[in-house]
Amino acid sequence: MTARNTIGYGMTAGIALPVVVFLLLHGLFAAFDAAGWTSGIPLSENFRARTIALVALASNAILLQRFQKRRMWQAMRGVVFPTFVFIVLWMWVYGRKLL
């Protein structure tokens, strides 16, 4: 068992990765908007924020795959907790408007 194969490490990585991916994608689309490369017509209310948040959540699947390849079972367990919390938050913020 390595020092990184802990639930705490998995939780930290499971929080940090989606936050970083969200910020990068949000910044990328802000730069596209500033350059005029995107359409000013929105597809629906909060579509971009919803989609970026969903992609950021899905980035934890890549993290889980990486941990699984290295047989870091405890770290995988740690990633599941923040992912579940992020899913509940996403449903609470955006799901109510979709239903």
N, C-alpha and C positions, 0 to 999 in steps of 0.2 A: 504494500500500500504506500503510495507516494504522498508527500505532503499536500499535493494538489487534489488528491482524491478524497475530499471531505465535502460534507453537505454545505458548509459555509462557503467554500470556494465555488461550488456549483451555484449557490444562491447569488453570490456576488457577480459571477459571470452571467447568470440568467437575468440579472437586473441591468448590468452594464451594457451588454450587447444590444438589446432592443433600444435602449436609450440612445446609444451612439448611432445606430442605424437610423433611428427616427430623426435625430438631429442632422445627420448627413443628408438624408433624402429631403428633409425640409429645406435645408440650405441650398441644395441642388435645384430644387424647384423654384426657390426664391430667386436664384441667379438666372434661371430660365425666364422667369417673369420679367426680371429687370432687363434682360436682353431682348425681350419681345418675342421669344421663341414659342410661347404657349398662347393658346387661345384665351381671350378674355371672357368667353362664354362658358360658365360652369356647367358640368353635366348634371349635378344635383347639389343640394345644400350639403356642405361638409364632405363632399366626395373625396377631395384630395387628402384631407386630414384623416378621414376614415381609412382610406387605402394605404396611406403611409404608415399609419399605426398598425394595420393588419400585416403589412410586409415586415415591419419591425418585430412584431410578435412571431412571425414565421421564421425569423432569423434564429430563434432558439432551437428550431428543428435541426439546423446545421450544427449548432453547438452540441445538441444531444447526440447526433451522429458521430461527431468527433470524439466525444467522451466514450461512446459505445465502442468505437474502433480500438480505443486505448484501454478498454475494460475498466473504466473509471465509474463504477456503479454508484458509489456514494455521491460523486459530483453530479451524476445524472439525476439522482433523487433531489439534489439541491436545486437543479434547474427547474424542476417541475413546480415547485412552490411559487416562485415569482411569476412563472408563466401562467399559472392558474389565476393568480391575483390580477395580472394584466388582462386576461380574457374577461374576467368578471368586470373590471373597470371599463373595458371596451364596450361590453354589452350594456353596462349602465349608462355610459355617455352616449353611445351611438345607436345601440340596439333599440332603445325606446322609440327613436324617430323612424326606424326601419319597420317596426311592427305596426 
